Structures are given as structure tokens and as C-alpha cells.
Amino acid sequence: MISYFWGGCGRVGLKFSAVVGPYVAFVYLTIVISLGVDESGFLGYLDENKNVLFMGPNVAANCRKLMPLFFTILIALGLLEAFRYPILTGVQLRLLRKDEGDALIPASNNTTANAGLTEALLEEGGGGGGNKDDAESVKSGGGAVKRESTGTPNWWDGQE
């Protein structure tokens, strides 16, 4: 389900959904053909088992009148499922191209560009606007913590 909207897994969910569409269309086609060939058998089954199926006395006559509607609905659903493959395949390819060209998603796992940014920020004096040559002390929790010129606390050295 996540792969429908998340590009990290290559939109596999869209491809899977597209591949399933023709199979579902085939099921609808099979139902339409079987009802078209043996409509009287289906209506006879409904008439014989109306008590077990908790149906009214004239269910076969009502279903006979509704058969064109059933055929129309099944054919429309079958066509929708049949067209799902080319549509979702196209959507998947467009989203993959968009994911590749998106500037917010890193192109690789190489973090050298990010490391360069971090070093540049640290060299600017990152101590909240203070003088970068002076060591600052910040009150925190009752003790003073000395900071280096880069603004990072050096409490791990054991110097207070």
C-alpha cells in the first residue's frame, strides 16, 4: 500500500495493481459469458433456492427484468479493469521519472556534499553569534559547560 504514494520502493504497488487488472477483467468477462449462455439456469437456481437464500416469491421474474442492468454493470467494470493496466503503467513511469528528477530526494547515498555543508556551518562560528575565539560557558542544569570555538560542548573531555 505504501508503494502507491512513496517513491522509495520504485512504485511497485502501482505495477502490481496494473498487472492484476486484466485478470479481474477476465473474471468479469467469464461471468458475463456464463450468464449470457445460461441465463435460464441462473434464474432457475434462484427460483429453486429462494427460501434458503431468504428471497421473495417472485425473485426470478425480477432478476430477469434486471439482467440487462447486470450485463451493463459487469461489462463496464470489466472495461475499467482492462484499461487499468495501460493507465497505471503510464502513471508509474511518469512518477518514476519525477522521482528521479526531484531535487529534494538525494540521488545517492554519498554524503560528502552534506559533510561539506556541515563543515562550512561550523567554520562560521556557529556559537550563536559570539566571538569564535572565546570559550563560552553556558549554564545548564546547575553546572557550567565550556564550549569550544565551534560551539560544541566539550563535556565528554571531563573539563568543567
N, C-alpha and C positions, 0 to 999 in steps of 0.2 A: 504494500500500500504506500509505503514511503517513497518508493521509486517512481510513483506518478509525478510527484512535485519536487523531489530532491535530485539534483543533477549529479551527486557524488557517486551514484551507482549506475550511471550510464542509461538511466531511464528504462531499465529492464522491465518494469511493470507495464509501461506502455506497449512494449513489444509483445509481452506475454498476453496482454488484453487483445492486441491486434490479431495475434495468432489464434486465439480462442474464438473470435468472431465467426469465421467461416464454418467451424464445427457446429456452433449454435444455429447458424443459418441452415445447415444441413438437417439438423433435428427439426426445425420448423418446416422445412420442405417435406420431410418424411411424414410429419403429422398431417400436412395439407394433402399429400398424395393419398395417405391411408384413409382420411375422412372422405376424400373425393371418390375413391374407388368403392368403399364400403360404408356409405353414409347410413344406409338402412340397418346394417349390423350394429353400428354405434347407437342409433336411436332405439333399436330393439333391446340392446343391453340396458339402456336407461329405463325403458318401459318395464322390463322384467325385474329389475333390481331397485325400483323406486322406493320400496319400503325399507330396504337395507340402507340405501343412500339418503333416506329421510327427505324424499322429494314428493311433490304434489301429484295428484291423479293424472293430469294431462301434460306431464313434463316432456314427453316425446314430441307432442304436437308443437309445443312452444319452442323446443330446440330446433325443430325442422324449420320454423319460421326465422330463427336466428342464425341458421347456418351460413347465409351469405355474409353476415357480420363477422362470424368466427373466421371464415376464409379471408376476409379483408384484413382483419387484425393480424392473423398469422402470416399472411403474405407481407404486410407492412413491416412487421417485426423481423421477418426473415431478410427483407431487403436492407433494413437498418443494420443488421448483424453482418450481412455480406459486405456492405460498404464500410464497415468499421476497420477492416484490415488496411486498405489504402489510405484512409484518412489518418488513423493513428500512427501508421508508419511515417507518413509525411510530417506529422506533428513531432514525432520522436526525433526525426532527422533535423528539423528546424531547431528544436530545443537543444540538441547536442551541439549544433553549430553555435547557438547563442551561448551555451555553457563554455565552449572553447574560447570564445571571444570576449567573455565577461572579464572586465578588469579587476573586479573585486575578488575573484576566485584565483588563488595562486596557481600559476602554470606548472610549477614543480614543487618538490619538497626541499629545494635548495633555499636555505635561509640566510645566505650571505648578504643579500640586499637588506634584510631586516637587521642583521647584525651591524651593518654599516650605519643604518639609521640610529640604532641604539647608541653606538659609539659617538655619533655626531651629537646626539642629545646630551650625553654625559660630558662631552668636551665643552659644551656651552655653559657649564657651571651649575646645572640642574639643582642647586640647593635652594630654590625658592627665591632667587633674586639677591642672595647675599654675596659677599665677596668670596671668590673661589679660593683665595689663598689662606683665608682664616678658617680655623676649625671651629665649627659651631657646636654648641651644646644645647640639646633640646630636652626639656623636662618631660618625662614620660613615666607615669606610674610611680612616682616617688624617687626615681633615680635619674641621674643625668647621663645621656648617651652622647658620646662625641661622634661627630661626623667628619668624614674625610672631605677633601675638596670636591669630590664628585657628588656629594650629597648622600652617600650610602652610609648607614650606621656601621661602626666597627665594634659592636658589642661582642662579636664572635672571637675577637682577639683577647678579650678579658680586660681591656683597658677601660676604666671608667673615670 
